[in-house]
Amino acid sequence: MTSAELDPEDAKIITLARSTRARTGAAEGAGVRDTTGRTYTAATVDLPSLRLSALRLAVAMAVSSGADGLEAAAVITEAGEAAAEDVAAVADLAGAGVPVLVAGPDGTVRTVAHSG
C-alpha cells in the first residue's frame, strides 16, 4: 500500500516517521497520532544504558504530553512486522483495534497490525 492509497492523516505519520528516521540515521522511525490529532515522532534510541524502539518512544512522548488515546501508529523499519512489545505499547494507551502501519524505508506499507 503506497501513501497515495492511505488516508491522508495516516500518510502524514508515515512521512514524519520516515523523516525522523532519515534525520537521525536510526534503525527505525515511528509516529503516532493522538485522539486530538496531534502527532508525535521518534527514532530508535540505542545507548549503553537506554534502549527504546522508535514506536515505544513515540507512545511515551504522547503519554508525557498528556494524550489519553491514539488513533493510529506507524513504524518505518526493515523488519516485515511490528514487534509485539511495540504493538502492546500502542494498546496500553489506545486500547484494542488501533492500526499500526508497518512500512519499509521507502514508505510503502507492508503490513497493518492492530493493537490489543
N, CA, C and O of each residue as an XYZ file, in Angstrom:
464
protein
N       0.856     -1.170      0.000
C       0.000      0.000      0.000
C       0.904      1.236      0.000
O       1.760      1.377      0.873
N       0.720      2.110     -0.954
C       1.515      3.330     -1.043
C       0.818      4.458     -0.296
O      -0.356      4.353      0.058
N       1.560      5.545     -0.062
C       0.975      6.671      0.668
C      -0.194      7.283     -0.087
O      -1.070      7.889      0.530
N      -0.227      7.138     -1.418
C      -1.350      7.660     -2.201
C      -2.642      6.893     -1.914
O      -3.736      7.423     -2.107
N      -2.517      5.661     -1.457
C      -3.691      4.835     -1.164
C      -4.157      4.950      0.281
O      -5.206      4.415      0.640
N      -3.394      5.635      1.100
C      -3.706      5.770      2.526
C      -4.572      6.980      2.798
O      -4.635      7.915      1.999
N      -5.238      6.945      3.940
C      -5.877      8.129      4.474
C      -4.786      9.204      4.595
O      -3.669      8.888      5.005
N      -5.078     10.451      4.253
C      -4.050     11.498      4.317
C      -3.392     11.647      5.688
O      -2.199     11.938      5.769
N      -4.140     11.454      6.746
C      -3.563     11.574      8.092
C      -2.613     10.410      8.401
O      -1.611     10.591      9.093
N      -2.929      9.225      7.889
C      -2.022      8.085      8.065
C      -0.767      8.270      7.219
O       0.337      7.950      7.661
N      -0.935      8.784      6.013
C       0.224      9.074      5.160
C       1.135     10.097      5.835
O       2.358     10.023      5.719
N       0.530     11.047      6.540
C       1.316     12.074      7.238
C       2.199     11.464      8.316
O       3.370     11.829      8.415
N       1.676     10.541      9.132
C       2.534      9.986     10.189
C       3.626      9.095      9.597
O       4.707      8.980     10.174
N       3.357      8.470      8.463
C       4.411      7.701      7.802
C       5.501      8.643      7.291
O       6.688      8.368      7.461
N       5.108      9.737      6.674
C       6.081     10.713      6.177
C       6.916     11.280      7.315
O       8.135     11.397      7.194
N       6.270     11.631      8.412
C       7.003     12.173      9.565
C       7.951     11.129     10.163
O       9.075     11.456     10.545
N       7.502      9.887     10.241
C       8.352      8.815     10.773
C       9.558      8.576      9.868
O      10.670      8.374     10.356
N       9.346      8.598      8.564
C      10.453      8.443      7.608
C      11.455      9.577      7.766
O      12.664      9.347      7.749
N      10.963     10.787      7.917
C      11.844     11.948      8.077
C      12.665     11.856      9.348
O      13.857     12.167      9.349
N      12.029     11.430     10.428
C      12.738     11.290     11.703
C      13.833     10.238     11.587
O      14.958     10.454     12.039
N      13.508      9.110     10.987
C      14.493      8.038     10.793
C      15.664      8.522      9.944
O      16.822      8.284     10.287
N      15.367      9.198      8.841
C      16.420      9.677      7.946
C      17.289     10.740      8.617
O      18.512     10.728      8.473
N      16.660     11.655      9.348
C      17.401     12.741     10.003
C      18.369     12.218     11.053
O      19.467     12.752     11.208
N      17.970     11.188     11.767
C      18.799     10.682     12.857
C      19.695      9.522     12.447
O      20.650      9.194     13.150
N      19.390      8.903     11.313
C      20.157      7.729     10.900
C      19.868      6.513     11.757
O      20.678      5.589     11.825
N      18.715      6.509     12.413
C      18.349      5.425     13.333
C      17.848      4.203     12.563
O      17.522      4.277     11.378
N      17.800      3.097     13.265
C      17.302      1.853     12.670
C      15.820      1.953     12.326
O      15.374      1.391     11.326
N      15.061      2.662     13.146
C      13.616      2.803     12.928
C      13.177      4.233     13.197
O      13.823      4.974     13.938
N      12.079      4.594     12.585
C      11.384      5.838     12.882
C       9.924      5.479     13.116
O       9.427      4.501     12.557
N       9.244      6.252     13.928
C       7.840      5.950     14.212
C       7.072      7.237     14.440
O       7.636      8.287     14.747
N       5.772      7.116     14.279
C       4.891      8.235     14.558
C       3.571      7.724     15.089
O       3.123      6.635     14.729
N       2.957      8.510     15.940
C       1.620      8.193     16.443
C       0.774      9.455     16.349
O       1.294     10.570     16.389
N      -0.536      9.266     16.222
C      -1.494     10.367     16.215
C      -2.450     10.164     17.368
O      -3.066      9.105     17.492
N      -2.578     11.177     18.216
C      -3.463     11.020     19.369
C      -4.907     11.348     18.988
O      -5.196     11.691     17.842
N      -5.786     11.241     19.945
C      -7.217     11.408     19.677
C      -7.616     12.848     19.385
O      -8.749     13.103     18.977
N      -6.697     13.794     19.590
C      -6.971     15.187     19.234
C      -6.303     15.570     17.919
O      -6.407     16.715     17.478
N      -5.610     14.608     17.285
C      -4.958     14.868     16.008
C      -3.507     15.281     16.097
O      -2.848     15.464     15.074
N      -2.997     15.431     17.323
C      -1.572     15.772     17.469
C      -0.722     14.568     17.101
O      -1.102     13.424     17.347
N       0.440     14.841     16.505
C       1.356     13.763     16.135
C       2.644     13.855     16.942
O       3.088     14.931     17.342
N       3.218     12.688     17.159
C       4.484     12.566     17.890
C       5.356     11.610     17.096
O       4.900     10.540     16.692
N       6.608     11.989     16.868
C       7.519     11.110     16.145
C       8.752     10.846     16.987
O       9.115     11.630     17.863
N       9.383      9.724     16.697
C      10.571      9.340     17.453
C      11.425      8.413     16.609
O      10.970      7.846     15.616
N      12.661      8.273     17.025
C      13.605      7.351     16.398
C      14.099      6.374     17.461
O      14.003      6.635     18.660
N      14.617      5.272     17.008
C      15.186      4.278     17.917
C      16.277      4.927     18.764
O      17.086      5.701     18.253
N      16.300      4.611     20.055
C      17.365      5.041     20.956
C      18.165      3.801     21.319
O      17.619      2.821     21.825
N      19.459      3.855     21.056
C      20.323      2.707     21.332
C      21.591      3.184     22.027
O      22.656      3.293     21.420
N      21.445      3.462     23.304
C      22.562      3.881     24.147
C      22.946      2.726     25.066
O      22.140      1.820     25.280
N      24.144      2.738     25.606
C      24.524      1.640     26.503
C      23.558      1.450     27.683
O      23.311      0.321     28.108
N      23.017      2.552     28.207
C      22.146      2.431     29.372
C      20.666      2.625     29.057
O      19.835      2.559     29.963
N      20.319      2.863     27.789
C      18.923      3.108     27.437
C      18.660      2.628     26.012
O      19.281      3.095     25.058
N      17.728      1.689     25.891
C      17.341      1.185     24.582
C      15.819      1.231     24.470
O      15.098      0.639     25.274
N      15.359      1.942     23.461
C      13.922      2.057     23.217
C      13.667      1.961     21.724
O      14.394      2.542     20.919
N      12.638      1.229     21.365
C      12.236      1.210     19.964
C      11.612      2.559     19.632
O      11.155      3.283     20.517
N      11.602      2.877     18.369
C      11.024      4.146     17.936
C       9.541      4.239     18.301
O       9.077      5.289     18.747
N       8.798      3.151     18.114
C       7.361      3.197     18.390
C       7.075      3.328     19.878
O       6.192      4.091     20.270
N       7.805      2.598     20.711
C       7.578      2.743     22.155
C       7.920      4.150     22.626
O       7.254      4.688     23.509
N       8.957      4.748     22.041
C       9.313      6.116     22.413
C       8.254      7.109     21.943
O       7.934      8.053     22.665
N       7.711      6.912     20.751
C       6.643      7.802     20.271
C       5.419      7.715     21.182
O       4.790      8.730     21.480
N       5.083      6.503     21.622
C       3.973      6.333     22.569
C       4.298      7.048     23.877
O       3.444      7.737     24.434
N       5.519      6.892     24.367
C       5.917      7.552     25.614
C       5.843      9.073     25.481
O       5.437      9.759     26.419
N       6.230      9.596     24.332
C       6.147     11.041     24.118
C       4.692     11.511     24.144
O       4.387     12.567     24.698
N       3.806     10.731     23.551
C       2.380     11.082     23.582
C       1.855     11.077     25.019
O       1.154     11.998     25.436
N       2.201     10.040     25.760
C       1.756      9.940     27.164
C       2.293     11.118     27.975
O       1.556     11.732     28.746
N       3.572     11.429     27.799
C       4.173     12.501     28.599
C       3.651     13.881     28.203
O       3.844     14.854     28.931
N       2.990     13.962     27.048
C       2.373     15.218     26.624
C       0.895     15.291     26.985
O       0.220     16.269     26.662
N       0.396     14.263     27.650
C      -0.980     14.281     28.129
C      -1.998     13.595     27.237
O      -3.199     13.710     27.484
N      -1.559     12.887     26.210
C      -2.512     12.193     25.339
C      -3.252     11.122     26.133
O      -2.665     10.430     26.964
N      -4.547     10.999     25.864
C      -5.325      9.974     26.564
C      -5.728      8.819     25.658
O      -6.469      7.927     26.072
N      -5.240      8.835     24.424
C      -5.524      7.749     23.490
C      -4.837      7.995     22.168
O      -4.278      9.068     21.940
N      -4.877      7.006     21.296
C      -4.279      7.115     19.966
C      -5.296      6.715     18.905
O      -6.163      5.874     19.141
N      -5.176      7.326     17.739
C      -5.992      6.949     16.587
C      -5.241      6.025     15.641
O      -5.840      5.162     15.000
N      -3.913      6.210     15.554
C      -3.113      5.405     14.626
C      -1.652      5.498     15.007
O      -1.228      6.418     15.707
N      -0.886      4.521     14.527
C       0.557      4.489     14.746
C       1.219      3.965     13.482
O       0.606      3.237     12.701
N       2.473      4.341     13.290
C       3.245      3.851     12.146
C       4.689      3.657     12.564
O       5.221      4.400     13.389
N       5.311      2.651     11.983
C       6.731      2.423     12.214
C       7.398      2.157     10.871
O       6.884      1.413     10.035
N       8.550      2.782     10.688
C       9.365      2.582      9.493
C      10.507      1.672      9.911
O      11.293      2.013     10.794
N      10.594      0.514      9.273
C      11.564     -0.489      9.699
C      11.932     -1.402      8.539
O      11.187     -1.530      7.567
N      13.074     -2.022      8.658
C      13.474     -3.052      7.690
C      12.734     -4.359      7.974
O      12.556     -5.187      7.080
N      12.308     -4.535      9.223
C      11.591     -5.758      9.599
C      10.239     -5.799      8.890
O       9.689     -4.760      8.526
N       9.721     -6.979      8.702
C       8.452     -7.127      7.997
C       7.220     -6.899      8.847
O       6.110     -6.819      8.321
N       7.400     -6.793     10.157
C       6.250     -6.602     11.037
C       6.659     -5.826     12.278
O       7.845     -5.687     12.574
N       5.679     -5.330     12.989
C       5.937     -4.605     14.230
C       6.236     -5.603     15.343
O       5.648     -6.683     15.404
N       7.151     -5.227     16.213
C       7.466     -6.067     17.364
C       6.251     -6.132     18.290
O       5.525     -5.151     18.448
N       6.042     -7.290     18.893
C       4.897     -7.482     19.789
C       4.897     -6.461     20.923
O       3.836     -5.981     21.323
N       6.073     -6.126     21.444
C       6.166     -5.146     22.540
C       5.728     -3.761     22.070
O       5.146     -2.999     22.841
N       6.005     -3.435     20.813
C       5.593     -2.136     20.274
C       4.079     -2.056     20.142
O       3.467     -1.057     20.518
N       3.486     -3.105     19.610
C       2.025     -3.143     19.471
C       1.374     -3.116     20.849
O       0.325     -2.497     21.026
N       1.981     -3.776     21.816
C       1.457     -3.765     23.187
C       1.490     -2.358     23.777
O       0.564     -1.964     24.485
N       2.550     -1.597     23.492
C       2.634     -0.220     23.998
C       1.520      0.641     23.406
O       0.932      1.469     24.103
N       1.234      0.447     22.127
C       0.119      1.166     21.496
C      -1.184      0.781     22.192
O      -1.998      1.648     22.509
N      -1.383     -0.506     22.427
C      -2.609     -0.976     23.085
C      -2.738     -0.434     24.505
O      -3.843     -0.134     24.957
N      -1.615     -0.307     25.209
C      -1.658      0.213     26.575
C      -2.278      1.607     26.627
O      -3.010      1.933     27.561
N      -1.982      2.421     25.626
C      -2.525      3.777     25.600
C      -3.840      3.860     24.833
O      -4.737      4.615     25.209
N      -3.951      3.089     23.764
C      -5.066      3.272     22.846
C      -6.200      2.279     22.996
O      -7.315      2.541     22.546
N      -5.933      1.141     23.624
C      -6.932      0.089     23.654
C      -6.836     -0.758     22.397
O      -5.864     -0.668     21.647
N      -7.837     -1.568     22.176
C      -7.813     -2.521     21.061
C      -8.261     -1.873     19.759
O      -9.047     -0.925     19.752
N      -7.743     -2.407     18.657
C      -8.228     -2.049     17.336
C      -7.544     -0.892     16.640
O      -7.911     -0.558     15.513
N      -6.570     -0.273     17.267
C      -5.881      0.853     16.628
C      -4.890      0.305     15.605
O      -4.105     -0.586     15.929
N      -4.910      0.824     14.367
C      -3.992      0.318     13.348
C      -2.545      0.735     13.621
O      -2.266      1.872     14.001
N      -1.642     -0.215     13.417
C      -0.206      0.027     13.492
C       0.331     -0.279     12.096
O       0.475     -1.441     11.715
N       0.620      0.761     11.352
C       1.101      0.626      9.981
C       2.596      0.338     10.012
O       3.359      1.072     10.641
N       3.008     -0.710      9.345
C       4.425     -1.078      9.282
C       4.877     -0.853      7.851
O       4.407     -1.519      6.928
N       5.792      0.090      7.673
C       6.251      0.449      6.340
C       7.753      0.269      6.215
O       8.490      0.344      7.198
N       8.185      0.035      5.002
C       9.603     -0.037      4.713
C      10.184      1.363      4.610
O       9.450      2.349      4.663
N      11.493      1.453      4.463
C      12.150      2.761      4.360
C      11.636      3.631      3.212
O      11.757      4.855      3.262
N      11.066      3.011      2.185
C      10.521      3.782      1.064
C       9.114      4.306      1.348
O       8.546      5.019      0.522
N       8.544      3.961      2.507
C       7.220      4.429      2.893
C       6.082      3.524      2.468
O       4.924      3.816      2.767
N       6.381      2.434      1.777
C       5.341      1.506      1.359
C       4.907      0.653      2.547
O       5.730      0.008      3.196
N       3.609      0.659      2.819
C       3.082     -0.125      3.941
C       3.149     -1.596      3.585
O       2.623     -2.024      2.558
N       3.798     -2.365      4.440
C       3.940     -3.808      4.229
C       2.871     -4.600      4.954
O       2.315     -5.554      4.411
N       2.591     -4.206      6.167
C       1.577     -4.879      6.964
C       0.854     -3.855      7.832
O       1.341     -2.746      8.052
N      -0.304     -4.249      8.313
C      -1.040     -3.442      9.285
C      -1.409     -4.365     10.425
O      -2.166     -5.319     10.245
N      -0.872     -4.079     11.597
C      -1.245     -4.803     12.813
C      -2.327     -3.983     13.504
O      -2.544     -2.821     13.160
N      -2.992     -4.571     14.456
C      -3.971     -3.837     15.256
C      -3.688     -4.090     16.725
O      -3.417     -5.215     17.145
N      -3.758     -3.010     17.495
C      -3.478     -3.124     18.921
C      -4.516     -3.999     19.601
O      -5.639     -4.164     19.124
N      -4.101     -4.553     20.729
C      -4.987     -5.345     21.548
C      -5.311     -6.628     20.930
O      -6.057     -7.420     21.505
